[in-house]
Amino acid sequence: DTVSVRGEVTEDTYDWFAQDRDGNVWYMGEDSKEYEDGQVTSTEGSWEAGVDGALPGIVMQAHPTAGQAYRQEYYPGQAEDMAEVTDVGTTKQIGLGEYRDVVVIKEWNPLEPDVVEQKYYAPGLGMIAEETVAGGDDRAELTETVDDHTWKGKVLMKLGPVSLSFAGTVAMTERDDDAHRAVLSAKGMEQK
């Protein structure tokens, strides 16, 4: 994903995922770059499974059951996201309507122990909503399915007394089912 401010790229991240034969989706690492005036100023947050003690993690279980806990990523001191399936087969109401058979996953990071997020995944769509349940008031929600390859959403953030609202679009720009490969492009803009 790429973050731009007034047309200038400020962050560019490339994530690596893989799916095993059982259907689990693994997070294999990310190449993250922060930019200032067109120059890379930081690669903090980058990691690759198998390099410097980093290990892959699972981002989605093939057959989630309530109570399953697992690592989503592991690079000591840098990337230590954890997750637990808290509910399976529930219903979630968002602006687009009601979704059934939803999987709910709680996520946290020992490096930021006061922050806990909860994400909701619907069959055939993926994540439909996200909320910070401890350590913040951030929320994100799917707002439109444009077509089979394009989705729109909104993000509401609170930074102290300041509230921010963003709207964005995610599009699948490449898909190769034989190679189990897809490329997504995301763009967003602050809403005033």
Backbone as a printed PyTorch tensor [residue, N CA C, xyz], in Angstrom:
tensor([[[  0.8380,  -1.1810,   0.0000],
         [  0.0000,   0.0000,   0.0000],
         [  0.8800,   1.2400,   0.0000]],

        [[  0.3610,   2.2880,  -0.5540],
         [  1.1060,   3.5380,  -0.6910],
         [  0.3200,   4.6740,  -0.0480]],

        [[  1.0050,   5.4830,   0.7690],
         [  0.3980,   6.6520,   1.3880],
         [  0.9930,   7.8840,   0.7280]],

        [[  0.1150,   8.7810,   0.2660],
         [  0.5540,  10.0300,  -0.3520],
         [ -0.1050,  11.2030,   0.3460]],

        [[  0.6220,  12.2830,   0.4900],
         [  0.0910,  13.5250,   1.0330],
         [  0.2960,  14.6040,  -0.0230]],

        [[ -0.8190,  15.1920,  -0.4710],
         [ -0.8010,  16.2040,  -1.5270],
         [ -0.0270,  15.7230,  -2.7640]],

        [[ -0.2350,  14.4550,  -3.1300],
         [  0.3900,  13.9140,  -4.3240],
         [  1.8070,  13.4010,  -4.1500]],

        [[  2.3900,  13.5710,  -2.9550],
         [  3.7620,  13.1140,  -2.7170],
         [  3.7470,  11.8470,  -1.8540]],

        [[  4.4220,  10.7930,  -2.3150],
         [  4.4770,   9.5350,  -1.5760],
         [  5.2360,   9.7450,  -0.2710]],

        [[  4.5940,   9.3440,   0.8530],
         [  5.2420,   9.4500,   2.1650],
         [  5.5550,   8.0750,   2.7570]],

        [[  4.8500,   7.0430,   2.2860],
         [  5.1150,   5.6800,   2.7450],
         [  4.7080,   4.7010,   1.6620]],

        [[  5.5070,   3.6590,   1.4830],
         [  5.2090,   2.6240,   0.4980],
         [  5.5500,   1.2820,   1.1280]],

        [[  4.5560,   0.4020,   1.2260],
         [  4.7500,  -0.8950,   1.8720],
         [  4.3100,  -1.9990,   0.9310]],

        [[  5.1350,  -3.0350,   0.8540],
         [  4.8290,  -4.2120,   0.0580],
         [  4.8010,  -5.3990,   1.0130]],

        [[  3.6420,  -6.0520,   1.1520],
         [  3.4730,  -7.1810,   2.0670],
         [  3.5240,  -8.4940,   1.2960]],

        [[  4.0730,  -9.5420,   1.9480],
         [  4.1560, -10.8660,   1.3310],
         [  3.2710, -11.8430,   2.0920]],

        [[  2.3750, -12.5070,   1.3710],
         [  1.4840, -13.5040,   1.9520],
         [  1.6280, -14.8060,   1.1750]],

        [[  1.2930, -15.9230,   1.8350],
         [  1.2910, -17.2340,   1.1780],
         [  0.1650, -18.0580,   1.7840]],

        [[ -0.3870, -18.9670,   0.9850],
         [ -1.4360, -19.8450,   1.4940],
         [ -0.9470, -21.2770,   1.4220]],

        [[ -1.0740, -22.0170,   2.5410],
         [ -0.6220, -23.4100,   2.5430],
         [ -1.7290, -24.3220,   2.0110]],

        [[ -1.4150, -25.5950,   1.8600],
         [ -2.3700, -26.5520,   1.2740],
         [ -3.6260, -26.7230,   2.1150]],

        [[ -3.5160, -26.4560,   3.4250],
         [ -4.6810, -26.5700,   4.3010],
         [ -5.5890, -25.3430,   4.2130]],

        [[ -5.0950, -24.2520,   3.5910],
         [ -5.8860, -23.0480,   3.4270],
         [ -5.5290, -21.9090,   4.3670]],

        [[ -4.5950, -22.1230,   5.3120],
         [ -4.1580, -21.0450,   6.1930],
         [ -3.4150, -19.9860,   5.3790]],

        [[ -3.6450, -18.7090,   5.6930],
         [ -2.9460, -17.6220,   5.0170],
         [ -1.8500, -17.1170,   5.9500]],

        [[ -0.6040, -17.1550,   5.4530],
         [  0.5840, -16.7910,   6.2280],
         [  1.0830, -15.4130,   5.8190]],

        [[  1.5790, -14.6810,   6.8090],
         [  2.1970, -13.3760,   6.5860],
         [  3.6990, -13.6150,   6.6230]],

        [[  4.3690, -13.3960,   5.4910],
         [  5.7780, -13.7520,   5.3410],
         [  6.7310, -12.5700,   5.5360]],

        [[  6.1850, -11.3480,   5.6050],
         [  7.0340, -10.1850,   5.8260],
         [  6.5200,  -8.9620,   5.0960]],

        [[  7.2480,  -7.8560,   5.2690],
         [  6.8920,  -6.6200,   4.5730],
         [  8.1320,  -5.7860,   4.3190]],

        [[  8.0820,  -5.0880,   3.2120],
         [  9.1370,  -4.1400,   2.8400],
         [  8.4960,  -2.7620,   2.9380]],

        [[  8.8530,  -2.0260,   3.9950],
         [  8.2240,  -0.7410,   4.2730],
         [  9.2480,   0.3840,   4.1480]],

        [[  8.8670,   1.4200,   3.4170],
         [  9.7530,   2.5730,   3.2200],
         [  8.9810,   3.8550,   3.5050]],

        [[  9.5940,   4.7440,   4.2900],
         [  9.0420,   6.0760,   4.5120],
         [  9.8590,   7.0540,   3.6830]],

        [[  9.1730,   8.0460,   3.0990],
         [  9.8190,   9.0080,   2.1950],
         [  9.6530,  10.4370,   2.6870]],

        [[ 10.6500,  11.2340,   2.3860],
         [ 10.5810,  12.6720,   2.5940],
         [ 11.2820,  13.3280,   1.4080]],

        [[ 10.5940,  14.2170,   0.7290],
         [ 11.1320,  14.8860,  -0.4590],
         [ 11.6280,  13.8730,  -1.4970]],

        [[ 10.8980,  12.7610,  -1.6440],
         [ 11.2310,  11.7580,  -2.6430],
         [ 12.3570,  10.8130,  -2.2730]],

        [[ 12.9300,  10.9640,  -1.0770],
         [ 14.0510,  10.1230,  -0.6410],
         [ 13.5990,   9.2080,   0.5020]],

        [[ 14.0800,   7.9660,   0.5130],
         [ 13.7760,   7.0330,   1.6020],
         [ 14.4600,   7.5310,   2.8700]],

        [[ 13.6540,   7.7030,   3.9440],
         [ 14.1980,   8.1690,   5.2150],
         [ 14.1890,   7.0820,   6.2760]],

        [[ 13.4080,   6.0130,   6.0590],
         [ 13.3410,   4.9450,   7.0390],
         [ 12.7950,   3.6750,   6.3990]],

        [[ 13.2880,   2.5530,   6.8800],
         [ 12.7350,   1.2510,   6.4920],
         [ 12.2580,   0.5170,   7.7480]],

        [[ 12.0500,   1.2690,   8.8420],
         [ 11.5920,   0.6780,  10.0990],
         [ 10.2810,  -0.0550,   9.8690]],

        [[ 10.1550,  -1.1990,  10.4760],
         [  8.9640,  -2.0160,  10.3160],
         [  9.1190,  -3.0870,   9.2530]],

        [[ 10.1850,  -3.0130,   8.4610],
         [ 10.4330,  -4.0440,   7.4450],
         [ 10.9440,  -5.3140,   8.1170]],

        [[ 10.5250,  -6.4490,   7.6000],
         [ 11.0120,  -7.7290,   8.0940],
         [ 10.7080,  -8.8080,   7.0560]],

        [[ 11.4460,  -9.8860,   7.1290],
         [ 11.2630, -10.9990,   6.2010],
         [ 11.4690, -12.3040,   6.9500]],

        [[ 10.5040, -13.2000,   6.8610],
         [ 10.6080, -14.4950,   7.5330],
         [ 11.9090, -15.1860,   7.1300]],

        [[ 12.6130, -15.6950,   8.1270],
         [ 13.8690, -16.3980,   7.8710],
         [ 15.0960, -15.5150,   7.9200]],

        [[ 14.9200, -14.2070,   8.1110],
         [ 16.0380, -13.2710,   8.1600],
         [ 16.1140, -12.6680,   9.5630]],

        [[ 17.2840, -12.7190,  10.1860],
         [ 17.5340, -12.1270,  11.5130],
         [ 16.5590, -12.6190,  12.5800]],

        [[ 16.1680, -13.8720,  12.5230],
         [ 15.2880, -14.4330,  13.5440],
         [ 13.8110, -14.1880,  13.3280]],

        [[ 13.4380, -13.5430,  12.2370],
         [ 12.0150, -13.2850,  11.9570],
         [ 11.3260, -14.5750,  11.5230]],

        [[ 10.0840, -14.7330,  11.9710],
         [  9.2940, -15.9200,  11.6410],
         [  7.9740, -15.4940,  11.0060]],

        [[  7.4330, -16.3250,  10.1060],
         [  6.1240, -16.0020,   9.5340],
         [  5.0290, -16.1830,  10.5730]],

        [[  3.8910, -15.5950,  10.3070],
         [  2.7340, -15.7770,  11.1760],
         [  1.5000, -15.9950,  10.3360]],

        [[  0.4410, -16.4400,  10.9790],
         [ -0.8160, -16.6900,  10.2690],
         [ -1.7020, -15.4560,  10.3930]],

        [[ -2.2350, -14.9790,   9.2710],
         [ -3.1700, -13.8540,   9.3200],
         [ -4.6170, -14.3210,   9.2690]],

        [[ -4.8660, -15.5300,   8.7300],
         [ -6.2190, -16.0800,   8.7440],
         [ -6.1340, -17.6040,   8.7640]],

        [[ -6.7380, -18.1820,   9.7960],
         [ -6.8110, -19.6390,   9.9040],
         [ -7.7550, -20.1820,   8.8340]],

        [[ -7.4470, -21.3560,   8.3040],
         [ -8.3240, -21.9780,   7.3120],
         [ -9.6470, -22.3950,   7.9430]],

        [[ -9.5850, -22.8690,   9.1750],
         [-10.7780, -23.3440,   9.8790],
         [-10.7790, -22.7590,  11.2890]],

        [[-11.0890, -21.4670,  11.3960],
         [-11.0130, -20.8200,  12.7110],
         [-12.0490, -21.3600,  13.6940]],

        [[-11.6250, -21.4970,  14.9510],
         [-12.5310, -21.8610,  16.0270],
         [-12.2620, -20.9160,  17.1960]],

        [[-13.3160, -20.5840,  17.9190],
         [-13.1900, -19.6630,  19.0460],
         [-12.1490, -20.1880,  20.0310]],

        [[-11.2870, -19.2810,  20.4680],
         [-10.2480, -19.6230,  21.4320],
         [ -8.8730, -19.8600,  20.8220]],

        [[ -8.8010, -20.0540,  19.4930],
         [ -7.4950, -20.2290,  18.8410],
         [ -6.6980, -18.9390,  18.9680]],

        [[ -5.4720, -19.0420,  19.4940],
         [ -4.5720, -17.8830,  19.5640],
         [ -3.3220, -18.2210,  18.7640]],

        [[ -2.7480, -17.2090,  18.1210],
         [ -1.6050, -17.4540,  17.2430],
         [ -0.8630, -16.1540,  16.9740]],

        [[  0.3690, -16.2890,  16.4850],
         [  1.1660, -15.1320,  16.0640],
         [  0.8140, -14.7950,  14.6230]],

        [[  0.7200, -13.4790,  14.3550],
         [  0.5040, -13.0270,  12.9850],
         [  1.8150, -12.6470,  12.3180]],

        [[  2.7970, -12.2850,  13.1290],
         [  4.1270, -11.9310,  12.6360],
         [  5.0740, -11.9950,  13.8170]],

        [[  6.3610, -12.2360,  13.5310],
         [  7.3150, -12.2450,  14.6350],
         [  8.7080, -11.8560,  14.1560]],

        [[  9.0930, -10.6550,  14.5280],
         [ 10.4580, -10.1600,  14.3510],
         [ 10.7590,  -9.4530,  15.6680]],

        [[ 11.5400, -10.0910,  16.5400],
         [ 11.7140,  -9.6100,  17.9150],
         [ 11.9940,  -8.1080,  18.0040]],

        [[ 11.1430,  -7.4410,  18.8150],
         [ 11.3030,  -6.0110,  19.0570],
         [ 10.7790,  -5.1170,  17.9490]],

        [[ 10.3390,  -5.6950,  16.8330],
         [  9.8820,  -4.9110,  15.6740],
         [  8.4470,  -5.2390,  15.2650]],

        [[  8.1500,  -6.5140,  15.1180],
         [  6.8470,  -6.9600,  14.6060],
         [  6.4170,  -8.1900,  15.4070]],

        [[  5.4740,  -8.0120,  16.3330],
         [  5.0890,  -9.1120,  17.2200],
         [  3.5750,  -9.2370,  17.3630]],

        [[  2.8300,  -8.9860,  16.2840],
         [  1.3740,  -9.0260,  16.3540],
         [  0.8570, -10.4190,  16.7090]],

        [[ -0.1470, -10.4400,  17.5830],
         [ -0.7960, -11.6690,  18.0410],
         [ -2.2820, -11.5810,  17.7160]],

        [[ -2.9600, -12.7340,  17.6920],
         [ -4.3950, -12.7510,  17.4110],
         [ -5.0570, -13.9010,  18.1450]],

        [[ -6.3590, -13.7320,  18.3780],
         [ -7.1720, -14.7990,  18.9560],
         [ -8.5510, -14.7470,  18.3130]],

        [[ -9.0430, -15.8880,  17.8740],
         [-10.4010, -15.9790,  17.3410],
         [-11.3400, -15.9110,  18.5400]],

        [[-12.2140, -14.9020,  18.5740],
         [-13.1200, -14.7450,  19.7130],
         [-14.5330, -15.2260,  19.4160]],

        [[-14.9060, -15.2740,  18.1360],
         [-16.2520, -15.7360,  17.7970],
         [-16.2710, -16.2120,  16.3490]],

        [[-17.0930, -17.2050,  16.0790],
         [-17.2640, -17.7510,  14.7300],
         [-18.7540, -17.9300,  14.4930]],

        [[-19.2260, -17.5280,  13.3200],
         [-20.6270, -17.7330,  12.9730],
         [-21.5640, -16.6850,  13.5370]],

        [[-21.0410, -15.5460,  13.8960],
         [-21.8610, -14.4740,  14.4630],
         [-22.3980, -13.5630,  13.3660]],

        [[-23.1550, -12.5620,  13.7550],
         [-23.7300, -11.5840,  12.8410],
         [-23.1430, -10.2160,  13.1550]],

        [[-22.8610,  -9.4160,  12.1070],
         [-22.3240,  -8.0680,  12.2880],
         [-23.1110,  -7.1070,  11.4090]],

        [[-23.6060,  -6.0340,  12.0210],
         [-24.3360,  -4.9910,  11.3120],
         [-23.3800,  -3.8280,  11.0420]],

        [[-23.2550,  -3.4230,   9.7680],
         [-22.4980,  -2.2280,   9.3970],
         [-23.3890,  -1.3940,   8.4800]],

        [[-22.9070,  -0.2590,   8.0310],
         [-23.6940,   0.6220,   7.1700],
         [-24.2330,  -0.0410,   5.9140]],

        [[-23.5050,  -1.0180,   5.3880],
         [-23.9420,  -1.7140,   4.1650],
         [-25.0170,  -2.7550,   4.4170]],

        [[-25.2190,  -3.1190,   5.6710],
         [-26.2160,  -4.1340,   5.9850],
         [-25.7110,  -5.1240,   7.0150]],

        [[-26.4470,  -6.2190,   7.1170],
         [-26.1320,  -7.2460,   8.1040],
         [-25.3870,  -8.4040,   7.4370]],

        [[-24.3070,  -8.8420,   8.0670],
         [-23.5080,  -9.9520,   7.5550],
         [-23.5780, -11.1060,   8.5310]],

        [[-23.7440, -12.3080,   7.9900],
         [-23.8700, -13.5240,   8.8140],
         [-22.6240, -14.3940,   8.6600]],

        [[-22.4850, -15.3160,   9.5660],
         [-21.3700, -16.2760,   9.5730],
         [-20.0220, -15.5520,   9.6450]],

        [[-19.9900, -14.4750,  10.4260],
         [-18.8070, -13.6240,  10.5690],
         [-17.8320, -14.2310,  11.5730]],

        [[-16.5410, -14.1140,  11.2710],
         [-15.4630, -14.5190,  12.1790],
         [-14.9270, -13.2430,  12.8320]],

        [[-14.7910, -13.2700,  14.1680],
         [-14.3030, -12.1140,  14.9220],
         [-12.9300, -12.4620,  15.4970]],

        [[-11.9540, -11.5870,  15.2320],
         [-10.5840, -11.8220,  15.6810],
         [-10.1000, -10.6260,  16.4880]],

        [[ -9.5910, -10.9080,  17.6940],
         [ -8.9870,  -9.8890,  18.5510],
         [ -7.4930,  -9.8720,  18.2350]],

        [[ -6.9220,  -8.6740,  18.0580],
         [ -5.5010,  -8.5400,  17.7510],
         [ -4.8310,  -7.6000,  18.7440]],

        [[ -3.5860,  -7.9150,  19.0810],
         [ -2.8000,  -7.0720,  19.9700],
         [ -1.3250,  -7.2810,  19.6780]],

        [[ -0.5060,  -6.4210,  20.2550],
         [  0.9410,  -6.4960,  20.0530],
         [  1.6060,  -6.2710,  21.4140]],

        [[  2.4270,  -7.2220,  21.8900],
         [  3.0960,  -7.0530,  23.1760],
         [  3.9530,  -5.7860,  23.2470]],

        [[  4.3370,  -5.2370,  22.0960],
         [  5.1300,  -4.0060,  22.0770],
         [  4.2590,  -2.7820,  22.3650]],

        [[  2.9340,  -2.9210,  22.1910],
         [  1.9530,  -1.8680,  22.5050],
         [  0.8240,  -2.5200,  23.3030]],

        [[  1.0990,  -2.9360,  24.5430],
         [  0.1520,  -3.7660,  25.2930],
         [ -1.1840,  -3.1090,  25.6310]],

        [[ -1.2810,  -1.7980,  25.5570],
         [ -2.5260,  -1.1170,  25.9100],
         [ -3.5150,  -1.0130,  24.7510]],

        [[ -3.1040,  -1.4350,  23.5400],
         [ -3.9570,  -1.3090,  22.3600],
         [ -4.4640,  -2.6900,  21.9390]],

        [[ -5.7850,  -2.8180,  21.8050],
         [ -6.4110,  -4.0670,  21.3650],
         [ -7.4210,  -3.7230,  20.2780]],

        [[ -7.3480,  -4.4440,  19.1580],
         [ -8.2810,  -4.2370,  18.0480],
         [ -9.1410,  -5.4780,  17.8650]],

        [[-10.3240,  -5.2760,  17.3110],
         [-11.1990,  -6.3820,  16.9690],
         [-11.5810,  -6.2290,  15.5010]],

        [[-11.4210,  -7.3110,  14.7400],
         [-11.7260,  -7.2830,  13.3040],
         [-12.7960,  -8.3090,  12.9860]],

        [[-13.6440,  -7.9560,  12.0010],
         [-14.7730,  -8.7870,  11.6090],
         [-14.6050,  -9.1980,  10.1500]],

        [[-14.6730, -10.5070,   9.8870],
         [-14.4740, -11.0440,   8.5420],
         [-15.7310, -11.7720,   8.0790]],

        [[-16.2320, -11.4010,   6.8810],
         [-17.4240, -12.0270,   6.3100],
         [-17.0270, -12.9460,   5.1580]],

        [[-17.7190, -14.0760,   5.0130],
         [-17.4130, -15.0050,   3.9270],
         [-17.5400, -14.3270,   2.5590]],

        [[-16.5700, -14.5740,   1.6960],
         [-16.5980, -14.0450,   0.3410],
         [-16.1520, -12.6010,   0.2080]],

        [[-15.9420, -11.8980,   1.3420],
         [-15.5390, -10.4950,   1.3000],
         [-14.2060, -10.2530,   2.0010]],

        [[-14.0270, -10.8370,   3.1430],
         [-12.8660, -10.5360,   3.9750],
         [-13.2730,  -9.5890,   5.0820]],

        [[-12.3590,  -8.7030,   5.4750],
         [-12.6330,  -7.8040,   6.5890],
         [-13.7000,  -6.7710,   6.2140]],

        [[-14.7540,  -6.7140,   7.0380],
         [-15.8300,  -5.7530,   6.7940],
         [-15.8240,  -4.6200,   7.8190]],

        [[-15.1720,  -4.8440,   8.9740],
         [-15.1190,  -3.8020,  10.0060],
         [-13.9530,  -4.0710,  10.9430]],

        [[-13.4800,  -2.9720,  11.5470],
         [-12.3920,  -3.0380,  12.5200],
         [-12.6380,  -1.9410,  13.5460]],

        [[-12.3740,  -2.2590,  14.8110],
         [-12.5100,  -1.2490,  15.8540],
         [-11.4440,  -1.4540,  16.9150]],

        [[-10.9630,  -0.3470,  17.4560],
         [-10.0270,  -0.4090,  18.5600],
         [-10.8740,  -0.4950,  19.8200]],

        [[-10.7340,  -1.6020,  20.5700],
         [-11.5700,  -1.8220,  21.7430],
         [-10.8610,  -1.4350,  23.0370]],

        [[ -9.5540,  -1.2160,  22.9800],
         [ -8.7890,  -0.7260,  24.1260],
         [ -7.6310,   0.1060,  23.6010]],

        [[ -7.3710,   1.2290,  24.2510],
         [ -6.2300,   2.0590,  23.8720],
         [ -6.4850,   2.9990,  22.7130]],

        [[ -7.7340,   3.2350,  22.3510],
         [ -8.0420,   4.1470,  21.2570],
         [ -9.4960,   4.0870,  20.8540]],

        [[ -9.8590,   4.9000,  19.8750],
         [-11.2400,   4.9740,  19.4050],
         [-11.3380,   4.7790,  17.8950]],

        [[-10.3050,   4.2580,  17.2570],
         [-10.2870,   4.1240,  15.7990],
         [-11.2980,   3.0790,  15.3390]],

        [[-11.8820,   3.3310,  14.1530],
         [-12.8180,   2.3860,  13.5370],
         [-12.6330,   2.4210,  12.0330]],

        [[-12.8740,   1.3040,  11.3970],
         [-12.8550,   1.2240,   9.9390],
         [-14.0240,   0.3400,   9.5180]],

        [[-14.5650,   0.6320,   8.3260],
         [-15.7310,  -0.1150,   7.8770],
         [-15.8180,  -0.1250,   6.3570]],

        [[-16.2010,  -1.2600,   5.8130],
         [-16.4920,  -1.3730,   4.3910],
         [-17.7430,  -0.5460,   4.1030]],

        [[-17.6880,   0.2980,   3.0650],
         [-18.8490,   1.1390,   2.7440],
         [-19.4790,   0.8090,   1.3970]],

        [[-18.7340,   0.1290,   0.5240],
         [-19.2860,  -0.1880,  -0.7930],
         [-18.4680,  -1.2880,  -1.4640]],

        [[-19.1770,  -2.2170,  -2.0860],
         [-18.5530,  -3.1790,  -2.9830],
         [-18.8490,  -2.6660,  -4.3860]],

        [[-17.8460,  -2.0960,  -5.0430],
         [-18.0360,  -1.4960,  -6.3650],
         [-18.2320,  -2.5840,  -7.4070]],

        [[-17.3490,  -3.5850,  -7.3820],
         [-17.4370,  -4.7490,  -8.2640],
         [-16.6180,  -5.8590,  -7.6170]],

        [[-16.3780,  -6.9590,  -8.3560],
         [-15.6400,  -8.1030,  -7.7950],
         [-14.1860,  -7.7880,  -7.4720]],

        [[-13.6880,  -6.6260,  -7.9150],
         [-12.2740,  -6.3060,  -7.7350],
         [-12.0380,  -4.9650,  -7.0400]],

        [[-13.1150,  -4.2790,  -6.6270],
         [-12.9600,  -2.9370,  -6.0640],
         [-13.8960,  -2.7330,  -4.8720]],

        [[-13.3330,  -2.1950,  -3.7740],
         [-14.0920,  -1.9600,  -2.5550],
         [-13.7830,  -0.5730,  -2.0150]],

        [[-14.7590,   0.0100,  -1.3180],
         [-14.5640,   1.3120,  -0.6870],
         [-14.8070,   1.1800,   0.8100]],

        [[-14.1190,   2.0450,   1.5770],
         [-14.2810,   2.0120,   3.0150],
         [-14.0000,   3.3510,   3.6390]],

        [[-14.2340,   3.4200,   4.9590],
         [-13.9510,   4.6450,   5.6940],
         [-13.2020,   4.2860,   6.9740]],

        [[-12.3950,   5.2270,   7.4310],
         [-11.6260,   5.0750,   8.6600],
         [-11.8550,   6.3220,   9.5000]],

        [[-12.1850,   6.1240,  10.7630],
         [-12.3550,   7.2190,  11.7070],
         [-11.2800,   7.0740,  12.7710]],

        [[-10.4820,   8.1280,  12.9780],
         [ -9.3740,   8.0880,  13.9350],
         [ -9.5090,   9.2450,  14.9060]],

        [[ -9.0430,   9.0010,  16.1300],
         [ -8.9900,  10.0510,  17.1300],
         [ -7.5750,  10.1190,  17.6540]],

        [[ -6.9740,  11.2960,  17.5750],
         [ -5.6330,  11.5420,  18.0920],
         [ -5.7610,  12.6370,  19.1420]],

        [[ -5.9100,  12.2280,  20.4120],
         [ -6.1600,  13.2020,  21.4660],
         [ -7.4690,  13.8980,  21.1910]],

        [[ -7.4790,  15.2320,  21.1660],
         [ -8.7210,  15.9660,  20.9240],
         [ -9.0880,  16.0850,  19.4390]],

        [[ -8.2270,  15.5930,  18.5540],
         [ -8.4330,  15.7390,  17.1120],
         [ -9.0820,  14.4780,  16.5370]],

        [[-10.1550,  14.6590,  15.7820],
         [-10.8030,  13.5510,  15.0800],
         [-10.5350,  13.6840,  13.5900]],

        [[-10.1930,  12.5640,  12.9590],
         [ -9.9170,  12.5410,  11.5250],
         [-10.7950,  11.4950,  10.8590]],

        [[-11.1970,  11.7670,   9.6390],
         [-12.0070,  10.8360,   8.8730],
         [-11.3870,  10.6790,   7.4880]],

        [[-11.2290,   9.4260,   7.0700],
         [-10.6510,   9.1330,   5.7660],
         [-11.5960,   8.2260,   4.9890]],

        [[-11.6150,   8.3870,   3.6730],
         [-12.3520,   7.4860,   2.7840],
         [-11.3610,   6.9730,   1.7570]],

        [[-11.5250,   5.7160,   1.3800],
         [-10.5600,   5.1580,   0.4380],
         [-11.1300,   4.0400,  -0.4030]],

        [[-10.3180,   3.6190,  -1.3590],
         [-10.6710,   2.5560,  -2.2970],
         [ -9.5370,   1.5530,  -2.3690]],

        [[ -9.8940,   0.2850,  -2.3840],
         [ -8.9340,  -0.7940,  -2.5930],
         [ -9.3430,  -1.5080,  -3.8760]],

        [[ -8.3890,  -1.7030,  -4.7710],
         [ -8.6610,  -2.3880,  -6.0400],
         [ -7.6660,  -3.5160,  -6.2490]],

        [[ -8.1630,  -4.6540,  -6.6970],
         [ -7.2880,  -5.7540,  -7.0680],
         [ -6.8220,  -5.4740,  -8.4960]],

        [[ -5.5380,  -5.1460,  -8.6550],
         [ -5.0130,  -4.7510,  -9.9610],
         [ -4.4590,  -5.9310, -10.7500]],

        [[ -4.1050,  -7.0040, -10.0430],
         [ -3.6230,  -8.2220, -10.7040],
         [ -4.1380,  -9.4290,  -9.9410]],

        [[ -4.4570, -10.5010, -10.6810],
         [ -4.8700, -11.7480, -10.0370],
         [ -4.4360, -12.9120, -10.9010]],

        [[ -3.7380, -13.8540, -10.2760],
         [ -3.2840, -15.0620, -10.9670],
         [ -3.6420, -16.2470, -10.0790]],

        [[ -4.7890, -16.8770, -10.3600],
         [ -5.2570, -17.9850,  -9.5330],
         [ -4.3040, -19.1710,  -9.5620]],

        [[ -3.6960, -19.4490, -10.7070],
         [ -2.7660, -20.5820, -10.8050],
         [ -1.5440, -20.3820,  -9.9120]],

        [[ -1.0580, -19.1600,  -9.8390],
         [  0.1160, -18.8580,  -9.0120],
         [ -0.2890, -18.4500,  -7.5940]],

        [[ -1.6050, -18.3990,  -7.3280],
         [ -2.1210, -17.9490,  -6.0260],
         [ -1.5320, -16.5870,  -5.6670]],

        [[ -1.6690, -15.6380,  -6.5990],
         [ -1.0590, -14.3160,  -6.4380],
         [ -2.0660, -13.2390,  -6.7900]],

        [[ -2.0890, -12.1870,  -5.9650],
         [ -2.9260, -11.0280,  -6.2420],
         [ -2.1770,  -9.7800,  -5.8110]],

        [[ -2.4190,  -8.6790,  -6.5120],
         [ -1.8330,  -7.3920,  -6.1540],
         [ -2.9840,  -6.4170,  -5.9050]],

        [[ -2.9400,  -5.7520,  -4.7380],
         [ -3.9610,  -4.7920,  -4.3790],
         [ -3.3680,  -3.4010,  -4.3530]],

        [[ -4.1470,  -2.4250,  -4.7540],
         [ -3.7350,  -1.0310,  -4.7110],
         [ -4.7570,  -0.2880,  -3.8560]],

        [[ -4.2730,   0.4800,  -2.8630],
         [ -5.1630,   1.2070,  -1.9760],
         [ -4.8680,   2.7030,  -2.0260]],

        [[ -5.9460,   3.4880,  -2.0490],
         [ -5.8130,   4.9530,  -2.0350],
         [ -6.8580,   5.5060,  -1.0860]],

        [[ -6.4910,   6.5580,  -0.3610],
         [ -7.4300,   7.1640,   0.5560],
         [ -7.1860,   8.6560,   0.6730]],

        [[ -8.1840,   9.3620,   1.1940],
         [ -8.0720,  10.7980,   1.3400],
         [ -8.8570,  11.2360,   2.5770]],

        [[ -8.3160,  12.2450,   3.2560],
         [ -9.0030,  12.7720,   4.4310],
         [-10.3030,  13.4310,   3.9890]],

        [[-11.3620,  13.1760,   4.7780],
         [-12.6610,  13.7660,   4.5160],
         [-12.8490,  14.9380,   5.4680]],

        [[-13.2880,  16.0570,   4.9640],
         [-13.4770,  17.2400,   5.8270],
         [-14.9230,  17.4760,   6.0790]]])
